[in-house]
């Protein structure tokens, strides 16, 4: 177990108690930027030096007035307390608090664990003062070697997280490209990319005709029917992402059997396609996954029930293309809450092909979605692992 003087997890060979010291006593310097500069200058051979702002590089300059390894955070505003690192010869803007240190990685992760946002104050804009940061009392290992090991460990973990994030982003971009090329563009009768053996023109059909009219809406659920517990989980528009079901189990609301009977509610099932008629964006669609609870959904959700006339993943993929979402957005109405009516949603035209080609395309995108979901799970696990180590490797 961790205590006031030693972390729960340590590298072998280190047994000494950690000691509490002011941050300003350990690092080289803590201050606020004072540099003068011109905004928006691009990097050239004449202006090679970065100007650091509250969250990133904001300009370049022909001169520098700071040199070294820096941790930086916004002094004022919504980003006050958020950290980033930069190395080299720089200028630093007056809206930025900087920390210069030797064991920079250790200090960075120590402050990440502490969360500098706790220092921010102010009734309006959050504010972080350099003097407060400098006088911050934190626990440090007595040996620099232990600081270096901890810093290197978290740096390597962050590098691994960044690598997985890049892989995930690449997969999402790959899917976006296939969505553009495996469905016909506006005015075209065939897609740019097809599976071998399919050559005929596609046709445009209204959504209602494409799925043979098996369309219904969720229920108008008043507050008195919404409970923290019950037999039926209420699936809402917030659960519907662009092709991705967003699980909110911890904040889920329910309906009991009595309310279900009074409302004559429409039960929904795993495999149903749910379309949000409420922006943003209206028209986004998910396939309802297997959930232990029985389920109902709200009135701003349209239910497309699977049948043998269409491939669900083919329709799911097409509904979330920019082409279809743009069609839907042209038919939304309302002031505070923009939505598309069920009647207008049914009239949205989609591109249709044979069920055999639908199956091929649907299976392709399902496999791609499964791969994306797997990478997302790995990334989430790495982030949770990092959170756990932050709690256990510092005092």
N, C-alpha and C positions, 0 to 999 in steps of 0.2 A: 504493500500500500504506500502511496505517496504521503508525505507529511509536510510540515512547514520548512524543512531543510533539505529534503531529498526527493527526487521524482520517483514515480513508481517503476518506470523502465529506464535503465541506464546501460551504456556500453560497458563491457568487461574492463576491469582495471581501474574504475573510478568509484571511490567510496566516500570521498570527502563531502561534508555538508556544503550545500550552496549557501551563499551569503547575500544579504539584502544590501543593495547599493542604489544610489541615484543614477539614473541613466547618464546624466551629464558627466559623472565621474568615470564612466567606463568608455564612452565613445570619444572620438576626437573633437567633435563639435556638434552643436544643435543651434539652428538659427532660422531666420526668415529671409527669403530672397530679397535682394535690393536692386537687381539688374535693370538697366534701361535697354530697351530693344524695340524693334518694329515687328508687329504681328504679321504672320502669313508669309514670311520670307522662306523660299525653298532652299534646300541644301545644294551648294555649288562649291567649286574650288575657292571662290572668294568668300563664301559664307559657310564654312565647314562645321561651325560649333553649334550644338543644339542649345535651344532655349527651353528650359523645363518649366512647364506649367503645373497646375494642380493635379492633373491625371496623366499627362504624357508630354511629349515634345510638342510645342506650339509654334515654334519658329526656328530660324537659324540666324547666326550672326558671324561677323568677321573677327570678333574677339571673344575671349572667355574670361571669367573672373573667379571660377571655382574649378578645382581639379581633384579627382579622386573617385571613391565609391560612395554612392548616396542612396539613402532611403528618403522618399519624398511623400508628402501628403498635402492635400488642399488645406489652407489655413481657415477658409471660410466657405460655407455653402454645403450643398448636399453631399459632396465628396469629402468633407472634412473627416479625417480619420482613416480613409482608404489609403492603402500603401502601394507604392511601386518602387522599383529599383532602377538605377541608371549608373553607368560607369563611364568616366572620361572627363574631358575638359568641356565645361558647360557654363551657361548663364542660367540663373534661377529667378523666376518671376516673383513679384512681391506678394502674390496670393499663395505662396508655397512655403511650407515648413520643411526643412531638410535636416537629415541626420547623416553625419560622416563618420565612418567607423572602419576598423580593420576587419574584425570578424563580422562582416556585414550580413552574411546569410543567417548567422545565429541571432543577431539583433532583429533582423527582419521577421523571423519566425517567432521570436519571443514577443514582439509587439503584435504580431498577428494573433497569437494566443491571448494576449492581454486585451486586444481590441481597443485601439486608440479612440474609437467613437465614444467610448465611455468618458473621455476627457472633454468632448465637445459640449458647449453650453450656449445659451442665448435664447431669448424668447422668439426671435425671428430666425435669422440664418444661424445654423450651427457654426461654432467657432472653436478652433484648436490653437492655443498659444504655444509658441516655442518655449517660453519660460515654464509652462506646465509640463511639457514633454521633457524638458531638461531635468526637472525636479521629480520626475516620476520614479517611485521606489519599486524596484523589481529584484527578483532573485537570480543570481548568476552563479555558474560553476566557478570554482576557484582556479581551475586550470584552463588555459587557453585551448589545450588539446581537446578537452571535452566540448567546449564551445564549437570548435571546428568540426568535430565529428557530428554533432547534432545539426549544425548548419548544413553540412554536406549531405547528411541523410535526407533532410527535408528538401534540399535543392534537387536531389536525384528523384525523389518522389514527385515533386512538381514537374520535372522534366518528363517523367513517365505519364503523368496526367495530361500534359500538353501534347505529347505524342498521340495518346488515345483520342484527345479532342480533335487533333488534325485529321486522324483517320475517320472519325465520325463525321466531321464536316465534309470531308472528301466524299464519303458515301452518300451524304445528303445531296451534295452537288451533283453526283453521278445520277441519283434518282431524278433530280430536277431536270437534268438533260434528257434522260430517257422519257420522262413524261411529255416533254416538248416534241420528241421525235417519234414516239410510238402511238400518238393520236394525231389525226389530221389537223393541220393548221387551218386558220380561217380561210375559207374559200377552196380548200383542197378536198379531194374525195378519197385520198389514200394517205396513210402516214409515211413519214420519211424512212422509218425502219420497220420491217415486217419479218415475221418468222417464215422460213421456207415453206412453199406450198400454198401460200395465200396470195391471191392476185386480184380479186374482185374489188369493185368500188365499195366504199362504206356509204351508209345512208344516214341522214339526220332524222331523228325521231324525238317526239316529245317524251319527257321523262315518264309521264303517266302511261303512255303507250308502251314504252320500252319495258317496263316492269309489269305490264298487264294489269295496271290499276290497283295493285296491292299496296295502297298508301293510306296511312292514317296519321292522326296527330296525338301528341301527348295530352295529358289532362290538365284542366284548369284547377290548380290545387291552391286553395285558400290557406291562410296561415294556421287556422285551427286544425287543419289536417296534417300539418308538418310537425313531426316529432323527432326527438333525439334517438328514439328506439322504435322498432316496429318490425312488421313482417316483410315489408316491401321497401327496398332502398329506392330513393328518388334520384334518378339520373337527370342532371340539369345541363344547360348549355355550357357551363364551365367545365364539364367533363369532356366536351367535344373539341378536340384540337384539329389541325389540318391533317386528317388521316391517322391521328394518334389519339387513343383514348387516354384521358388524363384522370388517373385514379385519385380521388380525394376521400379515401376511406375514413381518415381521422376526423374529417369535418362533415361526413355524410349525414343527410337527413332521411327520415323514414316516414312511412305511412302504415297505420295499423289496419287490421282486417275490417274493422267497422267503417273506417273512412273509405277504404277500397270499395266496400259494398255500397255505401251511400253515393259515392261519385260514379259508380259503375265503371271503375277505372280500366284502362287499357293496359294489360300486362305486356311487358316486352321481354324478349328472350335473347340469349347469346346467339350471335349470327345476324341479328337484325342490323340494318344500316340506319344510323341516326343522323339526320341532317339538321343543323342549327339554322333556324330561320332568322335568328337574331345576329346582328353584326357583333364583332368584327372577326373574320369576314362572314357574312351570311352565306350559307351554302356549304360551309365546311362539313365534312362527313367522316364518321368513324363506323367501324364494325364493332358491335357490342361484344366484349370478350366474355369468357366464362367467369362468372362471379357467384359466390356461394349464395348470396341473397336472391330472393325473387325481386323483380324490379318493375317500376313504372317510370314514366318520364313526364316532363313538364310540357305545357301547351306550346311553347316556342320551338319544340322539337318535332320534326316530321319523321315518321317511321316507315322505312321501306323494307318490306318483308321479303326474304329470299324465296325464290321459286326456280323451277327448272327452265324458265324462259331467259334467264340472264345469269352471268357470272358475277358474284358479289364483289370480288376483288378487282375485276375489270371496271365495274361501276364506281367502286370506292376510289380507285386511282384516277379515273377521269373526272369525278366530281371535285377533286382537290386540285385540278389543273387551273392555271391562271385563266385559261380560256373560259371555262365554265364559271369560275368564281366571278369573273368580270361580267358575264351574262346575268348572273344572279344580282350583282351589285347595281345593275341598271334598273332593276325592278323593285328595289327596296323603297320603303316610304316610312314616314314618321319623323318626329322632331327630336325628342330626347332619346328615344330608343328606336333605331332604324331596324326594320325587319321586312322580309318578303312574305307575302301572303301565301298560304298553301295553294291557292288557285294559280297564282303566278309561278310558283315553284314547279307545279305539275306541267306547266307549259314550256319550261326551259328545254331547249333542244340539245340533245347529246348525240355523239357520233356512234353509230351502231354497226356491228359486223356480225358474221356468223357466230353461233355459240361456240364452235370449235376454236375459232381465233380468239374469242373472248377468254376462253379457258386458258389458252397459252399465255396471253398477256396477263391475265389475272394471277396465274401461278408464278410468272416471272416477278411481278411486283410484290407478291406475298413473300417470296424468298428474299427479295431485296429488303423489304420491311423487317423480316425476321432477323436478317443480318444487322440492320441498323439498331434494332431493339437489343440485340446481344451486345453490340459495342456500347450502347448507352448504359446497359446494366454494368458492364465492366468499368466504365468511366465513373458511374455513381458509386460503385464499390470502392474504387480508388479514393474518391473524395471523402467517403465516410471513413476509410482507413486513415487518411490524413487527419481528419478531425479527432479520431481516437488517439493517435500518437501525439497530437498537440496537447491533449489533456493529460497524457501520462508521462511525457518526456520533459515537462517543465514543472517548476514548483509554483 
